[in-house]
């Protein structure tokens, strides 16, 4: 899912850490998912992306102020990430119907 999101919403390249994950209570519980997210972010951006680890309640505060939330049926612990969205390069364009559908699917009120 993360890979698909990053193809449409690239990360902000004007900040040092454009992603954040919750610091795990037991580090070994999250090492696999952290590695997966790191590889997916690096691959999508074509560079090494810094993923910040933040305290649990700071993560919740960041999630509360987010622009969009994507909920999946994933059940793994620590499978949450905050992304700081950047701009699309000028050469990238998407068909109007494609972006319109994406925005509608993110709306909590359904299609407009």
MMTF fields as JSON, N, C-alpha, C and O atoms, coordinates in Angstrom:
{
  "mmtfVersion": "1.0.0",
  "mmtfProducer": "UNKNOWN",
  "numBonds": 447,
  "numAtoms": 448,
  "numGroups": 112,
  "numChains": 1,
  "numModels": 1,
  "chainsPerModel": [1],
  "groupsPerChain": [112],
  "chainIdList": ["A"],
  "bondAtomList": [4, 2, 8, 6, 12, 10, 16, 14, 20, 18, 24, 22, 28, 26, 32, 30, 36, 34, 40, 38, 44, 42, 48, 46, 52, 50, 56, 54, 60, 58, 64, 62, 68, 66, 72, 70, 76, 74, 80, 78, 84, 82, 88, 86, 92, 90, 96, 94, 100, 98, 104, 102, 108, 106, 112, 110, 116, 114, 120, 118, 124, 122, 128, 126, 132, 130, 136, 134, 140, 138, 144, 142, 148, 146, 152, 150, 156, 154, 160, 158, 164, 162, 168, 166, 172, 170, 176, 174, 180, 178, 184, 182, 188, 186, 192, 190, 196, 194, 200, 198, 204, 202, 208, 206, 212, 210, 216, 214, 220, 218, 224, 222, 228, 226, 232, 230, 236, 234, 240, 238, 244, 242, 248, 246, 252, 250, 256, 254, 260, 258, 264, 262, 268, 266, 272, 270, 276, 274, 280, 278, 284, 282, 288, 286, 292, 290, 296, 294, 300, 298, 304, 302, 308, 306, 312, 310, 316, 314, 320, 318, 324, 322, 328, 326, 332, 330, 336, 334, 340, 338, 344, 342, 348, 346, 352, 350, 356, 354, 360, 358, 364, 362, 368, 366, 372, 370, 376, 374, 380, 378, 384, 382, 388, 386, 392, 390, 396, 394, 400, 398, 404, 402, 408, 406, 412, 410, 416, 414, 420, 418, 424, 422, 428, 426, 432, 430, 436, 434, 440, 438, 444, 442],
  "bondOrderList": [1, 1, 1, 1, 1, 1, 1, 1, 1, 1, 1, 1, 1, 1, 1, 1, 1, 1, 1, 1, 1, 1, 1, 1, 1, 1, 1, 1, 1, 1, 1, 1, 1, 1, 1, 1, 1, 1, 1, 1, 1, 1, 1, 1, 1, 1, 1, 1, 1, 1, 1, 1, 1, 1, 1, 1, 1, 1, 1, 1, 1, 1, 1, 1, 1, 1, 1, 1, 1, 1, 1, 1, 1, 1, 1, 1, 1, 1, 1, 1, 1, 1, 1, 1, 1, 1, 1, 1, 1, 1, 1, 1, 1, 1, 1, 1, 1, 1, 1, 1, 1, 1, 1, 1, 1, 1, 1, 1, 1, 1, 1],
  "groupList": [{"groupName": "UNK", "atomNameList": ["N", "CA", "C", "O"], "elementList": ["N", "C", "C", "O"], "formalChargeList": [0, 0, 0, 0], "bondAtomList": [1, 0, 2, 1, 3, 2], "bondOrderList": [1, 1, 2], "singleLetterCode": "X", "chemCompType": "L-PEPTIDE LINKING"}],
  "groupTypeList": [0, 0, 0, 0, 0, 0, 0, 0, 0, 0, 0, 0, 0, 0, 0, 0, 0, 0, 0, 0, 0, 0, 0, 0, 0, 0, 0, 0, 0, 0, 0, 0, 0, 0, 0, 0, 0, 0, 0, 0, 0, 0, 0, 0, 0, 0, 0, 0, 0, 0, 0, 0, 0, 0, 0, 0, 0, 0, 0, 0, 0, 0, 0, 0, 0, 0, 0, 0, 0, 0, 0, 0, 0, 0, 0, 0, 0, 0, 0, 0, 0, 0, 0, 0, 0, 0, 0, 0, 0, 0, 0, 0, 0, 0, 0, 0, 0, 0, 0, 0, 0, 0, 0, 0, 0, 0, 0, 0, 0, 0, 0, 0],
  "groupIdList": [1, 2, 3, 4, 5, 6, 7, 8, 9, 10, 11, 12, 13, 14, 15, 16, 17, 18, 19, 20, 21, 22, 23, 24, 25, 26, 27, 28, 29, 30, 31, 32, 33, 34, 35, 36, 37, 38, 39, 40, 41, 42, 43, 44, 45, 46, 47, 48, 49, 50, 51, 52, 53, 54, 55, 56, 57, 58, 59, 60, 61, 62, 63, 64, 65, 66, 67, 68, 69, 70, 71, 72, 73, 74, 75, 76, 77, 78, 79, 80, 81, 82, 83, 84, 85, 86, 87, 88, 89, 90, 91, 92, 93, 94, 95, 96, 97, 98, 99, 100, 101, 102, 103, 104, 105, 106, 107, 108, 109, 110, 111, 112],
  "secStructList": [7, 2, 2, 2, 2, 2, 2, 2, 1, 7, 5, 7, 6, 6, 1, 1, 7, 7, 3, 3, 3, 3, 7, 7, 1, 1, 4, 4, 4, 6, 2, 2, 2, 2, 2, 2, 2, 2, 2, 2, 2, 2, 2, 2, 2, 6, 1, 7, 7, 7, 3, 3, 3, 3, 7, 2, 2, 2, 2, 2, 2, 2, 2, 2, 6, 7, 1, 7, 7, 7, 7, 7, 7, 7, 7, 7, 6, 6, 7, 7, 7, 3, 3, 7, 5, 7, 7, 7, 7, 6, 6, 7, 7, 7, 7, 2, 2, 2, 2, 2, 2, 2, 2, 2, 2, 2, 7, 6, 6, 7, 7, 7],
  "xCoordList": [0.821, 0.0, 0.871, 0.579, 1.932, 2.799, 3.393, 3.462, 3.823, 4.414, 3.421, 3.79, 2.174, 1.145, 0.911, 0.781, 0.859, 0.646, 1.8, 1.581, 3.027, 4.192, 4.311, 4.998, 3.665, 3.691, 2.815, 3.056, 1.803, 0.899, 1.258, 1.044, 1.8, 2.115, 3.585, 3.899, 4.478, 5.9, 6.187, 5.445, 7.28, 7.653, 8.266, 8.826, 8.151, 8.721, 10.242, 10.798, 10.917, 12.377, 13.041, 14.248, 12.266, 12.821, 12.94, 13.304, 12.636, 12.785, 13.742, 13.883, 14.392, 15.351, 14.681, 15.204, 13.536, 12.831, 11.39, 10.523, 11.128, 9.774, 8.835, 7.676, 9.319, 8.488, 8.72, 9.779, 7.712, 7.844, 7.091, 6.003, 7.707, 7.072, 7.143, 8.015, 6.219, 6.192, 7.359, 7.619, 8.049, 9.11, 8.467, 7.576, 8.912, 8.286, 8.646, 9.737, 7.73, 7.98, 9.016, 9.947, 8.838, 9.794, 10.373, 9.698, 11.618, 12.195, 12.124, 11.906, 12.296, 12.282, 10.914, 10.822, 9.861, 8.516, 8.356, 7.511, 9.146, 8.936, 10.06, 9.956, 11.121, 12.281, 11.933, 12.446, 11.078, 10.71, 9.932, 10.244, 8.925, 8.107, 8.922, 8.748, 9.808, 10.647, 11.515, 11.66, 12.09, 12.916, 12.123, 12.606, 10.908, 10.046, 9.729, 9.846, 9.329, 9.006, 10.221, 10.103, 11.392, 12.611, 12.888, 13.164, 12.817, 13.069, 12.051, 12.423, 10.781, 9.741, 9.902, 9.752, 10.201, 10.402, 11.633, 11.581, 12.738, 13.967, 13.745, 14.198, 13.05, 12.797, 11.916, 12.203, 10.86, 9.924, 10.573, 10.278, 11.45, 12.073, 13.379, 13.853, 13.971, 15.242, 16.393, 17.393, 16.257, 17.277, 17.029, 15.984, 17.994, 17.79, 16.912, 17.238, 15.816, 14.856, 15.05, 15.138, 15.117, 15.239, 13.858, 12.925, 13.746, 12.499, 12.742, 13.554, 12.023, 12.163, 11.345, 10.229, 11.877, 11.124, 10.713, 11.549, 9.405, 8.904, 8.103, 7.561, 8.047, 7.343, 5.858, 5.287, 5.255, 3.886, 2.882, 2.136, 2.843, 1.83, 2.125, 1.198, 3.384, 3.733, 3.281, 2.849, 3.378, 2.898, 1.384, 0.886, 0.663, -0.798, -1.166, -2.091, -0.447, -0.704, -0.467, -1.26, 0.621, 0.905, -0.161, -0.545, -0.642, -1.683, -2.993, -3.719, -3.29, -4.518, -4.535, -5.601, -3.371, -3.317, -3.062, -2.812, -3.12, -2.857, -3.915, -5.061, -3.515, -4.424, -5.322, -6.523, -4.74, -5.496, -5.027, -3.849, -5.954, -5.631, -6.083, -7.216, -5.19, -5.512, -5.588, -4.615, -6.742, -6.929, -6.974, -7.687, -6.216, -6.222, -6.596, -6.846, -6.634, -6.95, -5.681, -5.736, -4.549, -3.269, -3.347, -3.849, -2.853, -2.94, -1.584, -1.528, -0.487, 0.828, 0.984, 0.458, 1.728, 2.03, 2.959, 3.8, 2.819, 3.67, 3.608, 4.553, 2.529, 2.379, 1.692, 0.709, 2.223, 1.696, 2.857, 3.953, 2.608, 3.666, 3.037, 1.955, 3.718, 3.287, 4.174, 5.399, 3.557, 4.289, 4.096, 2.976, 5.174, 5.091, 5.133, 6.161, 4.021, 3.857, 4.63, 4.626, 5.29, 5.977, 5.175, 4.029, 5.771, 5.11, 5.496, 6.525, 4.663, 4.969, 5.935, 5.814, 6.899, 7.761, 6.91, 5.862, 7.345, 6.566, 6.261, 5.221, 7.158, 6.942, 5.929, 5.541, 5.494, 4.52, 3.122, 2.827, 2.267, 0.872, -0.015, 0.371, -1.189, -2.135, -3.427, -3.811, -4.096, -5.387, -6.356, -6.371, -7.155, -8.081, -8.976, -9.178, -9.505, -10.406, -9.676, -10.298, -8.384, -7.614, -7.445, -7.698, -7.022, -6.822, -8.152, -8.238, -9.182, -10.495, -10.982, -11.54, -10.774, -11.175, -10.397, -10.953, -9.108, -8.288, -8.82, -8.949, -9.127, -9.622, -10.975, -11.248, -11.825, -13.128, -12.975, -13.677, -12.052, -11.909, -11.352, -11.534, -10.673, -10.132, -11.17, -10.97, -12.258, -13.249, -14.058, -14.551, -14.208, -15.014, -16.505, -17.302, -16.887, -18.287, -18.669, -19.807, -17.736, -18.028, -17.899, -17.468, -18.286, -18.168, -19.0, -20.056, -18.502, -19.241, -20.063, -20.749],
  "yCoordList": [-1.187, 0.0, 1.26, 2.217, 1.261, 2.435, 2.772, 3.943, 1.758, 1.987, 2.685, 3.611, 2.251, 2.861, 4.321, 5.179, 4.6, 5.975, 6.874, 8.0, 6.37, 7.185, 7.455, 8.398, 6.659, 6.964, 8.17, 8.879, 8.405, 9.54, 10.764, 11.9, 10.528, 11.606, 11.514, 10.885, 12.118, 12.041, 12.745, 13.629, 12.33, 12.906, 14.29, 14.619, 15.087, 16.43, 16.312, 15.716, 16.875, 16.789, 18.056, 18.237, 18.93, 20.138, 20.012, 20.974, 18.836, 18.595, 17.42, 16.567, 17.38, 16.306, 14.953, 13.937, 14.926, 13.664, 13.767, 14.236, 13.331, 13.44, 12.32, 12.289, 11.403, 10.311, 10.133, 10.478, 9.587, 9.323, 8.049, 7.777, 7.287, 6.076, 6.118, 6.766, 5.42, 5.371, 4.528, 3.436, 5.034, 4.262, 3.074, 3.252, 1.859, 0.683, 0.525, 0.905, -0.033, -0.321, -1.449, -1.39, -2.466, -3.574, -3.535, -3.935, -3.058, -2.831, -4.01, -3.8, -5.229, -6.355, -6.557, -7.176, -6.044, -6.179, -5.435, -5.796, -4.419, -3.564, -3.61, -2.956, -4.352, -4.296, -4.692, -4.084, -5.69, -6.122, -5.043, -4.734, -4.474, -3.453, -2.195, -1.554, -1.822, -0.65, -0.851, 0.059, -2.042, -2.348, -2.289, -1.764, -2.826, -2.781, -1.341, -0.969, -0.535, 0.861, 1.614, 2.433, 1.336, 2.009, 1.679, 2.577, 0.403, -0.009, 0.604, 1.062, 0.617, 1.158, 2.664, 3.162, 3.384, 4.836, 5.141, 6.001, 4.445, 4.662, 4.379, 5.135, 3.292, 2.911, 3.938, 4.337, 4.356, 5.31, 6.667, 7.33, 7.083, 8.407, 8.402, 9.46, 7.221, 7.154, 7.723, 8.168, 7.708, 8.226, 7.622, 7.02, 7.788, 7.31, 8.311, 9.494, 7.824, 8.661, 8.449, 7.311, 9.528, 9.439, 9.216, 9.98, 8.167, 7.893, 8.191, 7.545, 9.173, 9.579, 8.642, 8.27, 8.266, 7.499, 8.46, 9.118, 8.524, 9.46, 8.723, 7.642, 9.326, 8.782, 8.584, 9.32, 7.598, 7.178, 8.333, 8.479, 9.147, 10.198, 11.332, 11.978, 11.579, 12.557, 12.04, 12.821, 10.729, 10.13, 10.329, 10.715, 10.068, 10.248, 11.703, 11.959, 12.649, 14.065, 14.373, 15.077, 13.849, 14.06, 13.459, 14.059, 12.279, 11.627, 12.424, 12.493, 13.017, 13.812, 15.034, 15.476, 15.577, 16.792, 16.491, 17.408, 15.225, 14.824, 15.306, 15.553, 15.438, 15.861, 14.709, 14.891, 13.53, 12.359, 11.148, 11.03, 10.261, 9.029, 7.877, 7.854, 6.925, 5.739, 4.573, 4.26, 3.933, 2.807, 1.527, 1.451, 0.526, -0.768, -1.839, -1.535, -3.078, -4.165, -4.806, -5.9, -4.128, -4.628, -4.768, -3.875, -5.883, -6.16, -6.164, -6.385, -5.924, -5.951, -4.766, -3.68, -5.005, -3.913, -2.916, -3.304, -1.666, -0.579, -0.417, 0.091, -0.833, -0.69, 0.64, 0.688, 1.717, 3.065, 3.979, 3.845, 4.898, 5.825, 7.175, 7.242, 8.231, 9.585, 10.047, 9.964, 10.532, 11.015, 12.511, 13.008, 13.23, 14.663, 14.794, 14.547, 15.179, 15.222, 16.369, 17.496, 16.056, 17.066, 17.38, 16.951, 18.119, 18.454, 17.49, 16.818, 17.429, 16.603, 17.34, 18.551, 16.617, 17.259, 17.734, 17.153, 18.767, 19.36, 18.362, 18.461, 17.399, 16.484, 15.384, 14.654, 15.248, 14.221, 14.796, 15.866, 14.079, 14.512, 13.278, 12.196, 13.447, 12.365, 12.759, 13.928, 11.799, 12.113, 12.657, 12.204, 13.621, 14.277, 13.276, 13.395, 12.304, 11.338, 10.499, 10.05, 10.286, 9.478, 10.21, 9.637, 11.46, 12.216, 12.521, 12.546, 12.752, 13.017, 11.801, 11.944, 10.613, 9.387, 9.182, 8.713, 9.532, 9.394, 10.293, 9.865, 11.538, 12.468, 12.031, 12.158, 11.514, 11.043, 9.865, 9.778, 8.954, 7.773, 8.137, 7.38, 9.286, 9.716, 10.472, 10.694, 10.857, 11.649, 10.789, 9.734, 11.208, 10.422, 10.497, 9.754, 11.391, 11.576, 10.859, 10.982, 10.112, 9.372, 10.276, 11.425, 9.73, 10.5, 11.777, 11.84, 12.784, 14.069, 14.147, 15.144],
  "zCoordList": [0.0, 0.0, 0.0, -0.717, 0.798, 0.883, -0.474, -0.849, -1.213, -2.531, -3.453, -4.176, -3.432, -4.279, -3.897, -4.77, -2.612, -2.15, -2.592, -3.039, -2.466, -2.809, -4.313, -4.705, -5.158, -6.594, -6.904, -7.881, -6.08, -6.294, -5.457, -5.882, -4.275, -3.354, -2.946, -1.936, -3.699, -3.35, -2.024, -1.597, -1.387, -0.1, -0.261, -1.306, 0.784, 0.812, 0.844, 1.766, -0.155, -0.177, 0.359, 0.199, 0.991, 1.598, 3.121, 3.798, 3.652, 5.091, 5.298, 4.422, 6.448, 6.728, 6.912, 6.453, 7.574, 7.825, 7.344, 8.08, 6.112, 5.57, 6.012, 5.598, 6.846, 7.338, 8.83, 9.355, 9.505, 10.943, 11.29, 10.781, 12.17, 12.687, 14.211, 14.789, 14.841, 16.293, 16.817, 16.311, 17.819, 18.462, 19.162, 19.992, 18.836, 19.444, 20.91, 21.336, 21.674, 23.083, 23.175, 23.979, 22.343, 22.255, 20.844, 19.895, 20.686, 19.358, 18.399, 17.206, 18.865, 17.941, 17.288, 16.228, 17.906, 17.342, 16.024, 15.204, 15.818, 14.661, 13.635, 12.597, 13.884, 12.986, 11.561, 10.622, 11.367, 10.008, 9.26, 8.11, 9.91, 9.243, 8.993, 7.956, 9.914, 9.697, 8.459, 7.643, 8.322, 7.157, 5.858, 4.855, 5.875, 4.687, 4.3, 3.133, 5.276, 4.987, 4.462, 3.552, 5.039, 4.595, 3.129, 2.334, 2.771, 1.38, 0.417, -0.664, 0.796, -0.076, -0.272, -1.388, 0.794, 0.68, -0.171, -1.05, 0.085, -0.681, -2.16, -3.02, -2.448, -3.84, -4.549, -5.677, -3.891, -4.507, -4.744, -5.738, -3.844, -3.939, -4.719, -5.134, -4.925, -5.631, -4.82, -5.382, -3.514, -2.599, -1.222, -0.976, -0.332, 1.03, 1.78, 1.877, 2.297, 3.011, 4.507, 4.968, 5.257, 6.713, 7.323, 7.078, 8.111, 8.827, 10.308, 10.97, 10.794, 12.191, 13.074, 12.712, 14.203, 15.185, 16.293, 16.911, 16.528, 17.534, 18.609, 18.378, 19.758, 20.915, 20.586, 19.782, 21.21, 20.906, 20.897, 19.928, 21.935, 21.999, 21.019, 20.531, 20.727, 19.686, 18.326, 17.479, 18.112, 16.86, 16.744, 15.686, 17.82, 17.799, 17.488, 16.717, 18.086, 17.804, 16.33, 15.706, 15.775, 14.358, 13.465, 12.462, 13.821, 13.035, 13.09, 12.098, 14.233, 14.374, 13.467, 13.039, 13.176, 12.367, 10.891, 10.109, 10.505, 9.124, 8.155, 8.533, 6.894, 5.83, 5.398, 5.201, 5.251, 4.806, 5.602, 5.94, 5.894, 6.594, 5.717, 5.237, 5.514, 4.726, 5.695, 6.382, 5.746, 6.652, 5.828, 4.827, 6.25, 5.585, 6.597, 7.764, 6.158, 7.084, 7.658, 8.22, 7.515, 8.037, 9.554, 10.236, 10.08, 11.511, 12.216, 13.426, 11.485, 12.12, 13.071, 12.83, 14.164, 15.083, 14.407, 13.597, 14.724, 14.23, 12.717, 12.112, 12.107, 10.657, 10.353, 9.613, 10.933, 10.754, 10.405, 10.948, 9.504, 9.11, 8.778, 8.196, 9.151, 8.801, 7.656, 7.74, 6.59, 5.416, 5.279, 5.396, 5.032, 4.735, 3.219, 2.589, 2.655, 1.209, 0.577, 1.073, -0.525, -1.316, -2.573, -2.705, -3.486, -4.74, -5.836, -5.763, -6.849, -8.016, -8.914, -9.096, -9.482, -10.489, -11.661, -11.943, -12.332, -13.426, -14.535, -15.186, -14.759, -15.873, -15.58, -16.492, -14.34, -13.999, -14.127, -13.596, -14.835, -14.921, -14.848, -15.292, -14.294, -14.154, -14.862, -14.845, -15.479, -16.096, -15.055, -13.91, -15.458, -14.529, -13.796, -12.588, -14.512, -13.876, -12.817, -11.854, -12.983, -12.041, -10.708, -9.649, -10.759, -9.52, -8.855, -7.628, -9.644, -9.064, -8.28, -7.192, -8.827, -8.141, -6.855, -5.862, -6.862, -5.666, -4.559, -3.412, -4.904, -3.895, -3.362, -2.169, -4.246, -3.785, -2.833, -1.826, -3.156, -2.305, -0.93, 0.023, -0.81, 0.479, 1.318, 2.512, 0.691, 1.399, 2.36, 1.962, 3.613, 4.55, 4.227, 4.801, 3.309, 2.978, 1.681, 1.226, 1.079, -0.138, -1.359, -1.255, -2.536, -3.778, -3.752, -3.122, -4.446, -4.506, -5.755, -5.981]
}
